[in-house]
Amino acid sequence: MTQNENGTLSNVNQSSSHSGIRYWGKVELIEEGETYKINRLEIKPKHSMKAQIHYHRSEHWVVVSGVAKVTCGNEEILLNRNESTYVPPATLHKVENPGFIELVILEVQNGEYLGEDDIERPLDLTLV
């Protein structure tokens, strides 16, 4: 449920420039508040997001279907359905789908600033 300008609650998904098709799959904004954002991520088989850092937010990822290969700092883990991980602020991270079926993740972003300009994709930094 989201609250509109009049203070009434609504189940309507809010649209955002953050939602849409990406080279790795797609992202759908489910709900957004002042200090949080909930997204549904679909990552195609054998695809991955580029490594990135956010300085003003953390992220919680819950795998809904498929298998996620998550690199967070110097740690690499595999997550199956119903498993989750936490990405602290200022930590280089990425997620990939090593499997043959679509990977679906619910992502909860939390922080004082959630703007898309808080994404840094360092080209000279590598993960594991």
C-alpha positions, 0 to 999 in steps of 0.5 A, spaced: 500 500 500 502 506 498 500 513 500 498 518 495 498 526 496 491 526 499 493 521 504 489 515 502 492 508 501 493 505 494 495 498 491 497 502 485 505 501 483 508 507 482 512 509 476 519 511 476 525 512 471 528 506 475 523 501 472 524 498 465 528 493 461 535 492 462 541 489 458 541 483 463 533 483 464 528 488 467 527 492 474 520 494 476 519 499 482 514 495 487 513 501 492 517 507 494 517 511 500 522 517 503 527 512 505 526 506 502 525 503 495 522 496 493 524 493 487 523 486 483 529 484 479 529 479 473 535 477 471 536 473 464 540 466 465 547 467 464 547 475 465 549 479 470 549 486 473 555 490 472 559 491 479 557 498 483 557 502 489 552 506 493 554 511 498 548 513 501 544 506 501 544 499 503 540 493 499 537 487 502 536 482 496 531 476 497 531 470 492 524 468 489 526 464 484 533 461 481 540 462 483 544 468 484 551 468 485 552 475 489 559 478 490 559 483 496 566 486 497 571 480 497 566 475 499 562 471 493 556 466 495 551 462 492 543 464 494 538 459 492 530 461 493 528 463 499 535 465 501 537 473 502 543 477 503 545 484 505 549 489 501 552 495 506 553 502 503 560 503 500 561 496 498 562 494 491 557 489 489 554 485 483 549 479 482 549 474 476 545 469 474 549 463 473 543 458 472 538 456 466 532 459 468 530 466 470 533 469 477 528 473 480 530 478 486 526 482 491 530 488 493 529 493 498 533 499 498 534 503 505 537 510 506 537 517 506 538 518 499 536 513 494 537 517 487 540 513 481 546 518 481 548 515 487 551 509 483 558 508 481 561 503 477 568 503 477 572 500 471 578 500 475 576 496 481 574 488 480 571 483 484 573 476 487 
